[in-house]
Amino acid sequence: MDATLKLAIWRQFGAAIDYLSDTVSACPEALWLSPLYDDPHGIPEFSQFWYRVYHTLFWLDLYLFGSEEGFLPPAPFTLIEQDDDGPLPERPYTKEELQGYLRLCRERCRTTIEALTDEMAWRRCQFPWGEVTFVELLLYNMRHVQDHAAQLNLLFGQRVGPTPDYAIKARSEAS
């Protein structure tokens, strides 16, 4: 796969992850466990800051894997997120746990994109919601991360004040 295209995908995907990371880092403890909006399922925990971050990272990781079959998130995280009607995790995850997962997902994303070949990019990926190529799944995944990062940033700003700056491109590893 063309190196310039891979770099462009990484810079934008990495920027979405960095925007999420900055928002998580800036989140005060008082907001971490607070419901941010009325959850349509009537489960307030689904709208808590920590859970929205966990949800975003779980799907980021799974979609980078490219298949539900064989996927397993790192401990202490479980597959509970795949069950639409299932319970919440046994406890809220800490900011430190989710920041660690975020760093792991960022590195997986970067290495996945760097290693992308034409064959890998056009591989078909099947999910309950449909079938797409891996490269389209990457773009969908990037939009999902950006959507939740922006949602959290908006809700953060409404409750706390100034929010982290929007990321233009992925930070370099030296930053």
N, C-alpha and C positions, 0 to 999 in steps of 0.2 A: 504494500500500500504506500502511496506517495507520502514522503516524510513531511512535506509542507502541510498537507491536509491533516496528518496526525498531530502535528504541532498545534495547528489552529483548533482542532477539537479539544486537545488537552488544555490549551490556554483558557478556553471558554468553560469547559467542564470544571477545571481546577478553580476558576474564578467563582463559580457557583458554590463549590465546596468551601472555598476560603470565606465567602460571604456568610455561609452558615456557621463556620468556625468562629468568625469574629462576633457574630450575634450570640452564640453560645457563651463565648468567653466573657462578653459584656453583661450577660444576664445576672442580675443580683439574686442571691439566695431566696429572697422574699417572693420573687416571681417564679422560681423554679417549679414549685408545687401548686401554683395558683391556676385555676381554670381561666383560660384566656377568652373564651366565648361559650355560648350555650351549645353543647354538643347535640346534634340532631338525633343521636341514639339514646340520649338521656343519661349518658355515662360521663360525668364531669372529668374523670381522670383522662379520657381521650383528648380533652382540650387543654390539658396541662402542658406547660412548656417542655418539661422533660420528655413527656410521651411523644409530642410532635417531633422532637429531635430524634428519639429512638426510632419512631416510625420511618422517618426520612433515611436514617442510616441503615436500617434493616433492609429496606428495598433498594437502596444504593448498592449495598453489598450483594444482595441476591441477583439483581440485574447485571452486575459486573460478572457474576458467576455464569449467568446466561441460561439458567434452568432451575426449576424448583427441585428437580430430582438430583439428589446428592448434595444439595446445599445444606450447610450447617454453619450458623454464625459462631463467632468465638464466645467462649464463656465470659461472663455469666449470662449471655443472651441466649434466647431459645427461639424455637420456630413458632411460638405462640402468635406472632404477628400475622401469620398466614391464615389463621382461623378467624374469618370475618365475625363470627358470632361468639368467639372464644373469650375467655377471661383476659384480664390484664396480666402483665408480669406480676410475680409474687410481691414485688416491692418496687417503688420508684427507683430508677437508676440515678446514680449520683452524676454530678457534672463531670467529675474526673473520669468515671467509667465511660461516659459518652464522648468525652474529648479524646480518650484513648481509642475508642472505636472509630471516631472521626479521622484521626491520624492514620489508622490502619486502612480505612476505606480510601482516603486520599492517595495513599501510596499504591494501593491495589489499582485504583483508577489510572494513575499515571503509568504504572508498569503494563497494565492491560492495553492501554492505547499505544504505548511505545512498541509493544510486541505485535500489534495488529497487522495481520497479513490480509491480502485480498480474500483468501479462502475463509479466514476467520470472520471477516467483515460481512460476507454474504451468507454465512451459516444461518440456517433457519432456527429460530427460537420459539418454542411453543409454551404458551401460558393459558390459563383458563379464559382470559379476556381476548385472546387471539394469537396469531402467529406473525412474527416480524423477523427481518434480518437482524444480525447482531449489531450492525452499524446503526440501524434505525432504533434498536433498543438502547444503544448508547445515547442517542439524541433524546429519546423519551425520558431516559433516566436523568439526563442533565436538566431537562425541563422540570421534572419532579423535584429534584433537589432545589432548583432555583425558586420554584413555586413555594415550597415550604420555608425556605430561607427568607423570602420576601414576606410571607405571612407572619412568621415569627418576628421579623424586624418591624413590621407595621404594628403588631400588637405590643411589642416591647416599647416602641416609641409612644404609643397611646398611654401606656401606664407609667413609664419611667422618664422619658424625655429623649434627648438626642440619641440617635442610633449609629451603629458603625457605618462607615462609608461603603458604598457599593463597590464591589471589586470589578475592575476593567478586564484584567487577565490574571491567570494564576500567578501567585507569588513564586519567586524562584526559591529553590531549596536553601539558598544561602540567607534568605530573609529571616 
